[in-house]
Amino acid sequence: MWDRLTSWLEALRDDASEWAEGRSALVRAPLLAYLIYAGVRHLLDPLYRSWFAGITLVFHEMGHLVFIPFGRTLTILGGTILQLVVPAAAAAYLLLRQRDYFGLAVGSSWLSYSLWETATYVDDANKNELPLVGFGDNPHHDWDTLLTQWHLLNSAQTFAFGIRVVAFVVWAASIALAGWTCWLMWKQRERQA
């Protein structure tokens, strides 16, 4: 099994090196800098909203509509499901269909920001301090409703902490991948000079 994993990682490394040929790290460096900045801001301020926040909110609200046929619980949970599935799907698409390793890192970073926003929402479940957006005059707090229904409202902060840990791991891996792909591009540039 170890040999399979090693050969898979080597093939991935070789494919990424081939992908980096002819691509510019300088063009991608400002975006990498922003991805780092936004992640650090999310770490320091749970209420921080990255450039991705608006589109994430759109997919969150759309998720409620998409999941209506599946009952009340999934309709409520559907917002969070879609806001996490869309960035993950974007990252997967960029890798599998476009073979874009830097794009994978950007999509994964978006996923991490979406996870941080989810953690903030979950953390607010028993406080109800966040301004809510929704359909109608009196939107319900998704996570207050769900955690109350599941008799887990007192565990909101524990769940939020766990989600933040996952967000950090995803973000750190994304930044490492983005930095590595930029380094590969830079290295390819030096070889061609």
N, C-alpha and C positions, 0 to 999 in steps of 0.2 A: 504494500500500500504506500509506503514512504517513497519508493521508487516511482510510482505513478504520479504522486503529488509533485515530486522533484522534476520529473520530465514535463509535467503540465506547466509548472511555473517557468521552466526554461523556455518552453514553447511560447508562453505568454510574453516573456521578456524579449524574445527574438521578434515576435510579431509587433510589439510596441516599438522596438528599435527600428524596424522596417517602416512602421507607420510614421515615425518622427522625421524620416528623411524628407527634406524639402519643405518642412513646416517651420514657422518662425516662433521661437520662444518669446521674442520681444513683443509680438502682437498679443500674445496670451498673458504676458506678465502683469499688465494692469488688472485683468480679471482675476488672476491668482491673488494679487494684492487685496482686491476687494473681498474675495472669498475668505481670506485670512482675517481681514478687518471685521467682517460681519460675524464670523464665528467667535472672535474674541469679544465683540460687543454682546452677543447672545450669552456668552459665559458670564459676563460681568453684570448684565442687566436683563432680567427675565422679560421685561416689557419691550425690549428692543424689537424693531420691525425692519427687516432687511428689504432690499429691492424686490425680493421674491414674495413678500408678504401679501401684496394685493392680489396676485394671481393665485396664491395659496388660498386666500379667503374665497375667491370665486369658486375654486374647485371644492372647497369645504361646503359652501352653500348648495352647489350643484349636487353634491353627494347626498344631501337630504332628499332631493327630488328623485334622484336615480334609484334610491333604495325604498321609496314609498311602497312598491308592490310587495316588499318582503316583511311588512309588519312594523309596528311602532318602534320596537327596540332597534331594529336595523335601520329604520329611517333616522332615528336620533344618532346612532353610531355611524351612519353612512357619511356624514360630513367629515369626520376624522378619517374614516377608511379612505375616501377618495383623495383627501388632501395628502395622504401618505402614499397611496398607490400611484398617483400621477407623476410625482418626481421620480419614484422608483422605476416606473415604466419609461420615463424619458431617459433616465440613465441607462437602462437596459437597451433601449432602442438605439441610443447613440453608440453603444459598444457593439451590439449584435448586428445592426443593420448598416451603420455608418462606419464601423470600426474606428471610432473616435475615442481614444483613451482620455484625452483632456476633457472631451464632452461628458464622458462617464464621470469624471471627477466633479464637473459642474453640476450635473444632475444629482449626484450623491450629496454634494454640498447643499443643494436645494432641499433634499430629503432631510438632512440634518437640521436645517433651519425650520422646516415644517414640524419636525419632532420637538424642537425647543418650543415652538409656539403651542403645540399640543400639550406639552408639560405645563406651560403657563396656564392654559385653559383648565387642565385637570387640577392643578394646584388651587385654582380659584373656586373649585366646586363647592366648598363649604363656606366660602367668604362672599361670593357673588358681588365682587367689586369691579370686575371688568365690564366695559360697555359692550353690549351684545348687538349683533346684527342678525336679522332674520326676516322671515316672512310674517307680516302682521305687526300689530302695534305693541304686543307684549311678548317678545321672543323668550323662549325658555333656555336656560343654561343646560347644554347637552350633558355635561359631566355631572352636574348637580343631580339632574334627573336620573341618569344611568346609575351613578354610585348609590343614590338613595334607593333606587329600585333593587339593586343588588345587595343592599345593607352593608355597603363598604365606604360610606361617605367619610367616616373618620380616618380612612386610609388614603385619602386624596393626596396628601403631601408625600407619602411613601411611594405611591404610584408615579407621581410627578418626578420624584428624585430618580427613580429607575429609568423613566423615559429620558431624563436629562443625561444620564450616564450613557444610554444607547446613542443619543444625539451626539454627544462628545466623541464617542468611538467612531461613529460614521463620519463626522466632520474631520477628525484627525486622519483617518484613512484616506478621505477624499483629498485633503490638502497634501498628504504625502504622495498620493498618486499624481496630482497636478504638478507638484514640484518635481517629481521624478520625470514626468513626461517633458516638462520644460527643460530639464537638464539634458535629457536625451536629444531634444531638438537642438540645444546649444552645442552639444558634443558633435552632432552631425554637421552643424554649420562649420565648426572648427576643422573637421576632416575635409570639407569641401573647399576650404580657403587655401 
